[in-house]
Amino acid sequence: MTEPRWCVGCHDPFGRDRAVTVLVDRDRVVLVPPPGASAVLSVGQTRSLDRALAEVAEVAGRAS
């Protein structure tokens, strides 16, 4: 089985398209930033990240 994964679109400080990836590692949540470790999110993208974190918290909670 593949691990649960969510990708949230964002931009880097130079305006290039990037993504923040949210993973579940057993009972822990892993945020993987885009290359360069900076992410610029719009209000809508922030809401997408919020939804992804809520879902991943449920999955991680079931693993503990």
C-alpha positions in Angstrom: 0.0 0.0 0.0 1.3 3.5 -0.8 1.4 6.1 2.0 -1.3 8.7 2.1 -0.1 11.9 0.3 -1.5 15.3 -0.2 0.0 18.0 -2.5 -0.8 21.6 -2.1 0.1 24.0 -4.9 2.1 27.1 -4.0 4.8 29.3 -5.5 8.4 29.9 -4.5 9.6 33.5 -3.8 10.3 33.9 -7.5 6.8 33.1 -8.6 7.5 29.6 -10.0 4.9 26.9 -9.4 5.8 24.5 -6.6 4.0 22.2 -4.1 4.1 21.5 -0.4 3.6 17.7 0.2 2.0 16.4 3.3 2.7 12.7 4.3 1.8 10.4 7.1 4.6 8.4 8.7 2.9 6.0 11.1 1.4 8.4 13.7 3.4 11.5 12.5 2.7 14.2 9.9 5.5 15.1 7.6 5.6 18.4 5.7 7.9 18.4 2.7 8.6 21.9 1.4 9.4 22.7 -2.2 13.0 22.9 -3.3 14.6 25.9 -1.7 12.5 25.4 1.5 10.2 28.4 0.8 6.6 28.4 -0.1 4.4 31.4 -0.9 0.7 30.5 -0.5 -2.4 32.5 -1.5 -5.4 32.5 0.7 -7.0 29.7 -1.3 -3.8 27.6 -1.2 -3.7 28.2 2.6 -7.2 26.8 2.8 -6.1 23.7 0.8 -3.2 23.2 3.2 -5.6 23.4 6.1 -7.9 20.8 4.6 -4.9 18.5 3.8 -3.6 18.8 7.4 -7.1 18.0 8.8 -7.3 14.9 6.6 -3.8 13.8 7.4 -4.4 14.3 11.2 -7.3 11.8 10.9 -5.1 9.3 9.1 -2.2 9.7 11.5 -4.6 9.5 14.5 -5.9 6.1 13.3 -2.3 4.9 13.0 -1.5 5.6 16.7 
